[in-house]
Amino acid sequence: MTENKTKATEASVESYLSSIEDKARRQDCEALAKLMTKATKQQPKMWGTSIVGFGSYHYKYESGREGDSCLTGFSSRKGDISVYLVASFPGQEKLLSKLGKHKMGKGCLYIRKLSEVDLKVLEQLIAGSVAERKRRYS
């Protein structure tokens, strides 16, 4: 069985955030880190070289693959900020309809700018995703 490439590290979250060249994106990521800290009641930690993660959980799939990952997190990518959420949870669709400008993938919420979304709704999405992940894996 192969090991996960993305693991919790001792790298500095502050260093990662300060290395984001675009000032507006850097400020959005700093604000998102504060929002996620509040929503998860967890301190940020680097996972791999580019994911700011919050909390952790252990998963084990039917295939036998298992590992650890962050409960939720985000990463500044080329075009968007990727917010890592559970694929679905009760009430998620309703919240997404109120969020504002975004794209949703299988387990990723893509946001270009925080100013284009409702931050209270985003906080609810993050809290709901974390609760669902804890429910599934605890």
Rosetta blueprint (number, residue, H / E / L):
1 M L
2 T L
3 E L
4 N L
5 K L
6 T L
7 K L
8 A E
9 T L
10 E L
11 A L
12 S L
13 V H
14 E H
15 S H
16 Y H
17 L H
18 S H
19 S L
20 I L
21 E L
22 D L
23 K H
24 A H
25 R H
26 R H
27 Q H
28 D H
29 C H
30 E H
31 A H
32 L H
33 A H
34 K H
35 L H
36 M H
37 T H
38 K H
39 A H
40 T H
41 K L
42 Q L
43 Q L
44 P E
45 K E
46 M E
47 W E
48 G L
49 T L
50 S L
51 I E
52 V E
53 G E
54 F E
55 G L
56 S L
57 Y E
58 H E
59 Y E
60 K E
61 Y L
62 E L
63 S L
64 G L
65 R L
66 E E
67 G E
68 D E
69 S E
70 C L
71 L L
72 T E
73 G E
74 F E
75 S E
76 S E
77 R L
78 K L
79 G L
80 D L
81 I E
82 S E
83 V E
84 Y E
85 L L
86 V L
87 A L
88 S L
89 F L
90 P L
91 G L
92 Q H
93 E H
94 K H
95 L H
96 L H
97 S H
98 K H
99 L H
100 G E
101 K L
102 H L
103 K E
104 M E
105 G L
106 K L
107 G L
108 C E
109 L E
110 Y E
111 I E
112 R L
113 K L
114 L H
115 S H
116 E H
117 V E
118 D L
119 L H
120 K H
121 V H
122 L H
123 E H
124 Q H
125 L H
126 I H
127 A H
128 G H
129 S H
130 V H
131 A H
132 E H
133 R H
134 K H
135 R H
136 R H
137 Y H
138 S L
